[in-house]
Amino acid sequence: MNRPDNKNAKPPAVVVGDGLNALGIVRSLGAVDIPVIVVGTDPKSPPMRSRYGGKLLCEALAGPAFVERMVALARQYGEKLMLFVTEERTVDEVSASRNILAPYFHLRMPEHERLMALMHKQGFQDLAEAVGAPVPRTVRLESKADLSRIEALKFPCVFKPAKKDYGYGARFKKAYKVMSPAEVADLYEEIFPILADMVVQEWIEGADNEVYFCLQYVGEDGKPVSSFTGRKIRAWPPRIGGTASCTAAWEVADQLDQMTTTFFAQVGFTGMGSMEYKRDERDGRFYMVEPTVARTDFQEEVASLNGVNIPAAAYRYELDLPQVVPSKVPVPRVWREPVTDRWSLKETGNTDPRSRDHTVCDAYWRWNDPRPWVDLIVGRISAKLGRMA
């Protein structure tokens, strides 16, 4: 990829990833004329098919070869580039290789050990308990001998990996709602050979639309450069899965912004991050579920759609450019992943009356950037024809 000839051009933002997360970041930056380079492994992935930015193919998004490609890319420019990471495996690599990458990229993140602790569910639990943050009780399982410790928990609970593991993800659900210690023991017997490091966490009562999140970019002084609070509408799988659709939550923004800002300051976190919360229907309190750190959130684009462009604010902050005052939309907009949202609606029937008057924005479709949506439709038609054949 060649460096632009225009010496007055702004340096590009580098977005690493193959998924919808990366597509949302690319569109958020491209829509406000920030130049973009997309780094991915699949030329047919949604962000690589976007009309915005140049494209750079890599064999992997982690490992020594990835780091070498990133350094070679950045050396074409006379100043540091802004780096947006969208996958955990890349976070691990960038953090571990920060001494190599730091001369070429703006790397706003806490020191490595603290970052690894925040990415680990028990590490986060320990930090949250140390500062008195509201978190449900959690027990870590590292071996079958630890199973006796879960007897002290109040069931139902959620059973999930202590840290994202791609081998686990290829075979098991993101999480399981479990009703008894015996059910945990049965599941762990199956999971243990693949991943021993799991956690059992007390269940927070409430529907998927009681799951909230606060997205932030935190500056050097520990204060958020930009912040947005939203809530899920539907999840897939229901009750334990990732976001299928979500929207703004202006009504609780001040409260969750303050809770997130306070926690991040207490643990020394800076950079791109977010906190997920769930409001317990029994007492109305918000409990921290887990943070996302040093990368953008899966549904990050919902903030931009609602007038709070966090990636653009982060870019301007690191390049010492004037900030643009957010223009929040008066009626919240919905970000929707169309396939999983349809599945969730079919299974649960959750129509979420709070969002009936909201404009829905498909995660794939944009009138000025249609190719990711066209690819989705063509793929679905081809799959259907294949099944019929």
Protein Blocks (a to p, Z undefined) as FASTA:
>chain_A
ZZdfblkbccddddedjbfklmmmmmmmmmnopacddddfbfkbmklmpmghcddddfbf
gdjklmmmmmmmmmmpcbdcddddfbfklmmmmmmmmmmmmmmpccddddfklmmmmmpm
klmmmmmmmnopacddddddfbfklmmmmmmpccddddddfbdcfklmmmmcfbdcdfbf
klmmmmmmmmmmmombdcdddddeddfklcccddddddfkopafbdcddddfbdcdehia
ccfbdcddfklmmmmmmmmmmmmmmnopacjddddddddfklopacdfbdcehiacfklm
mmmmnopafklmmmmmmnopacddddddfbdcddddfklmmmmmmmnopnolmlmmpccd
dfkbcfklmklmmmmmmmmmmmmmmmmZZ
